[in-house]
Amino acid sequence: MAHMQRDEKIVVIGAGIIGVCAANALADEGFAVEVIDPVVPGGPGQCSYGNAGGLSPGSCVPNSMPGILRQVPGMLLDPEGPIGLRLLDLPHALPWLMRFVLNSRRSRVERIADGMIELNRLTLDCYEPLVKEAGCADLILHHGQLFAYENPEGPEGSALSISMRRARGVRVEVLDAAQMRELEPAISADYRAGVFLPEQGQCRNPGRLVSSIAALAAAKGVTFTRASARALAMEQGRVRGVATETGVTPADRVVVAAGAFSGPFARAVGVRVPLISERGYHVTFPHARTGLRVNVNAAERKFVAAPMEGGLRLSGTVEFARPSAGPNWRRAEILISQARHMFPGADLRGAERWMGNRPGTPDSIPVIETAPGHDNVILAFGHGHQGLMGGSVTGRLVAELAAGRPTSIDISHFRSSRF
């Protein structure tokens, strides 16, 4: 139910999960809303489409953890490893990687974890009314999340991650081989220990989730414009709209939710964020009927196996390259090899490959704020691997900022000034 109509128009740059959730929340606040994006919401041209589907209110472990400095060189040199870096892009990626390593200090990790849990703990609570209203509640499952180890002593090596979760109220169960088989018999017996998070959820079709929420926004009167946002239109130092290839779209406020492409818009209002494209790949196997129930994170091999509406999806490899570079489908082939290992005998015919640009910050958490010095610009980008997870909560925060109300959570963690 919308609040009283407001005499303000807000333009949202980006129709991914952050943009469409923000559009719905803004429409509910009574704002006139227009979303600008050249691609169809929920389509394969978006980062949101390729997500592994995890919706984990207990997600609080950063990508950069103590000891990462010793691990990264080996990952980069391993052709089958989870991280890829093109040599031509090393100058582009190196400053970001240095910041990434600096964020692995224990004191910093604990602070980042506090920010992650603050944002993610409400993900299911915020999605529940939204998907019900959008008619796609069937997409959200509550089966938990499993970290699977080939080394039976693997969970002992993850003691810090486990303790960080438990310290923040996340329920964690450590499983032996027999308990693993009972919980998830679909995966190979090579996996001999596990860490299970029973309170976590998953989305079985991220693309349909985005398109359904976009359709709901359109039903509320939100306009979707298929165009490329090229710049913020300024007049006497104040943002007055968004410039596209067809001209300037006037706006009283602008929300920057363009994912990996948000940097230039933020810089236009004086905000510099070390944002990089963590190019992600996934492979979906439409004929693999494995019986997999939960999202499974292969702890040592660093990929996620997820049961989806369209089949079995494996994702998780990262490539540091400029967004304009062509796909390196070798990264997808690695995932096919991993699928053979985790699901021996599965029908892997007809593998469907995908690549997208994840908007990564070096500390694993996004920027969510009213731009300093520009009170009519709201920044909401940089969610990295957890955009789907953060979408529902971020959308609510954007609307609260636009309406001038106190935010539901403490957003001091997400200020750009931390950089």
N, C-alpha and C positions, 0 to 999 in steps of 0.2 A: 504494500500500500504506500503510495507516494505521499510525502509531506506536502505542505503548501508549495505552489509553484513559485520559483525564484526568477527574478528578472536578470538572469545571468546565463551566458552560454559558455560551456566548457568544451574545448577540443582535446581529445585524447589521441596522442600519437602512438599508434600500435594497437593491433587487434589480436594479440596473443592472449594467453590466459590472464595476465595482469591487466591488460587493457579492457577486456570484456567484463571482468569482475568489477573493475573500477567503473565502467560505464553503467552497469546495473545499479551499483550502490549510489552513484551520482544521480541517476534518474529517480531512484527512490527518495532522494533528498529534494527533488523538485527542480533540479537543474535541466536546462536544455543541453543535450549532449550530442556531439558529433565525433565519430571515431574515424581516423584517417590511417589507411594501410593499403599498400598495393596488392596484398594477397588476401585470399578468402579466409575468414576466421576458421580455425580448425583444420585447414588444409595442410598438405605436406610441405608447403613453402615456409611453414612456421616452426620455430624451435619447440613450441608446446606440443605439436603433433608427435614428435619423436620421443617424448618423455617415457621413462620406464614405469611411470604410473604410481610411484610410491606416495602415499599421503600419511606421513608419519608425525603425529603430534609430539613424539619423543625424539625427533631428530635434533641432535645437539653436538655432534662430533665434527669438527672442521676438517676440511680436506688436508690442511697443513698441520701435522701433529709433530711433537718432539721426535727427532730422529729422521725426519723427512730428508734432510740434507744428504744423509748417507744413502738414501734409497733412490733419489731422483736420477743420478747418473746411470745407475744400472737399469732403471726403467726406460730411460731414453735410448740406451744402447741396445736393449733387447728388442729385436725385430718383432717378437711376438708379445711384447710388453703392452701395458695399458696406456702408455703415453707416447705420442709421436710428435716430432718437431722437425720441420723442414729447415735445412741449413740456411736457406735464403731468408728465412723468417727469424733467425736467431737474434739479430739486432732489434727486431720488433718485439720479441718475446722476453728478452733477457731482463730488462728493468722490472717487468711484471713478476718474473720468476724469482728475482732477488727479494722483492717485497713478500712474495708467497713464503719463501723460506724464513724471513724475519718474523712472520706471523706464527711460526711453529714454537716460539718460546712458551714455556709452560704458563707464565702469568698471562700472556696474551691469549693463549688457547682457552683458558678458563673464562676470560672475558667474552671471547667470541661465542663460546658455548652458551653463555647466558643470553646473548642476543639471539642465537638460533632457537633456543627453546622458547624464548619470549614470543617470537614470530610464529613458530610452528605449532605450539601447543593448542592453538585454537583452530587449526586447519579443518578438522572434521566438523567442529561445532559451527563454523562459518559456512562450510559447504552444504551442510544438511538442509537448511531452509532454501538455499539457492537451487540445488538440484531438484528438490521437491517441486518448487515453483516452475522450474524449466522442464519438468517431466522426464528427467533422466536419472532419478534416484537409483535405478538399477545398476548404474555404472560404479557406484561406490561399494566396495566390499570391506569387511572387517575380519580378515583372516590372519592378520599379523605379518611379521617380516622376519625372515631367517637369514642369518649369516652362517654360511657353510664352510667348514675347514677340512682340508685334506689331512693336515697334520692333527692328530688327536690331541696334541697339547696346544693347538692354535689359540683357543680362548684364553689360555694363560698369558700368551703374548699380547692379548688385547685387554689386559687388566685395566689399563688407564681408561680406555674407551668405555668399558663396562662400569667402572667406578664413576666416571663423569655422568653417565646416564642415570645411574642409581642415585647419585647425589642430587639430581634434578627431578626426582620422583618418577622416573621411567621404570616400569616393570621389566626385568631382564631374567631370562631363564637360560642356564648353561646346560647343554645337552650332550650326552655321550652318544656313541654309535647306535645303540639300540633305540634310544629315544629319538634320534634323527630319523631312523627307518620308520618308526611309528608315525612321526609327524609328517614326513614328506618322503614316501617310498619312491617317488618318481625319479629322484636324482641318483646318480651313480653311487655304488657302495664305496667308491674311492673317497667320498666325503665322510669323515669319521668323527666329527664333532661339530657342535653348532652353538650359536647364541640366538635365542628366539625372543622377539619382542612382541608379545601377544596382543598388545593394545593398539598396534599400528594398522593402517588401512591401505587400500590400493584402489586405483582407477583402472578399469579394464579396457578403456578406449579413450585416451587423452584427447584425440582429435574430435571425437563425438562430444566430449564434455565441453570443449571450447565452442564448437559450433552450436550446441544446444543453449549455452549461456549467452552467446551472441544473438541467437534467435529470440531469446527472452528479452534481451535489451531492446531489440528492434520492436518487439511487441509493446514495450513501454514508451516508444517514441524516439529511441536513439537512432540517429542517422549514421549509416556506414558508407564512407566514401572511398572508392577504390582509386587511390592516388598515392604518389610518393611525397612524403613530407620532406622538403629540402632545407628549410631553415625556419627559425622563429622570426616573425615579422615584428620589427621594433619601430617605435615612434617616440622620439624624445626620451630614449632610455627605458621605455616600458614596453613589454611584450603586448602586442595588439592582435596577434593572430599567428597563423601558420602558413608559410609559403609552400605551394605545391607546383607541379608543372602546369597547372591550369590557372594559377593566380593565387591570391591571398584569401584564406578562409578566416574571417574575423572571429575573435574570441575574447571574452572577458578574462578567462583563465585557460591555461594550457597544462595538461598532464603529459609528462614525458615518460612513456612506457614502451619504448622502442627496442628493448632488449639490448643485444650486442651493438646496435646502431644508435644508441642513445648519447654517446659521447659528445658529438658535435653540438647537439641541442643543449646539453648541460654546459659546455664551454661557452656558449653564446650568452649565458647568464652568469658567467664567471666561476663556474664550478668545474673543477678538474678532478676526474675520478680515474684511477688506473684500471680501465676496463679492457678486457681482451676477449676475443672469441675463442672459447674452449670448444672447438668443433667436435660435435658428438656424432657417432655413427650407431645405427642399429640395424639388425637383420630380423625379419619376421618370417617364420616358417608356417605357412598356412595349413600344411598337412600333418604337422607334428602333434599328434594327440597323446600327450605324455601323462595327462592326469594331474599335472602340477597344480597345487592349490594356492600357494603363497608366493610372493615375490622372494626370490632367493638371491642373495648377494654372495658370489664366490669370493671369499675373503682373501685368498692368496692371489687369485688370477684377476681380481678387480673388474668383474663384470656383473651384470644383473640379469637374471632370467625371470621373465614375467609372463603369466598366462593372460592373454588378451582375447578380445572378441575375434580378432582376425587370425589367431593362432598363437604360437610361442614366439615371444620377442626376446632377443638378447641385445643388450646395450651396455655402454659404459666406457668404451675407449675414448680417449681424449687426444686431440691433435691441435697443437698450437700453430696456427697459420692465419694469414689475413682472410677476412670473410670473402674477399673477391677471388681467392685461389680456387681452382677446380677441386673436386673431391678426389681423395686418395683412396680408392676402393679397396686397397690392400688392408686398410683398417677394418673394413667390414668382413673381409675374408678371415681375419683373425677370429672374429666372433663365430663364424661357421665352424672353425676348428674347435673352439671352446664348446660349442653345442654338441659336437660329436663326443667330446669327453664327458660332459655332464649327463647327456641323455643317450647312452649307447643304444643303437637299434632304432632310434626315432626316425621318422620319415622327414628328411630335411630337403625334400624336393621343392623347387619353386621359390627359393629364398628371395625375399623382397628387401632391397637395400635402401637405406635412407641416410642422409647427412644433414645436419643443421648447426647453427651457430649459437652456442650457449653464451650468455653474457656473464663472464666471470670477473669477480673482484678478487684480489689476492688474499682476502680474509674470509671468504666463503659466505659473506652476508651482503644484502643489497643496500642501496641508498634509497631511503624513504624520508622525504622531508619537503617542506616548502623551501624553495631555493633562497639562500641568504641574499637579501637585497632585492629580491623580486617576489613580492608577496602574492602574485597571481600566477606563479609557476610552481607546479608540484612535480617532484622527481620520484619515480618509482621504477627502478631498474637495477640490474646486477644480481639477480637471484641465482645465477649459475645453474647447477644441477637440480635446484629445488624450486623452479618457477611454478610448476603445477602445485606443489605443496604450499607455496606462499601466496598463491593467487587469491584465494578467498579472503584471507586476512588482509592482504595488501589493498585489495579493492575497498574493504571497509575503512581502512586507515586513510586512503585517498579522499573518500567522501567526508570523513570527519575533519580532515584538514581543510577541505574546500568549504565546509559549513562553519568552520571556526569553532568546532567543539573540541573538548579534550579527547585525546585518542584512547582507544580501548586498551592499548598496551603502551609500555614505555618505549618510545622510538628514539631515545638518545643513542642507542646502539648503532643506529642506521644513518647518522648524520655524515655528510661528506667531509666535514672538518676532521674526521679521524685520519684522513689521508694527508 
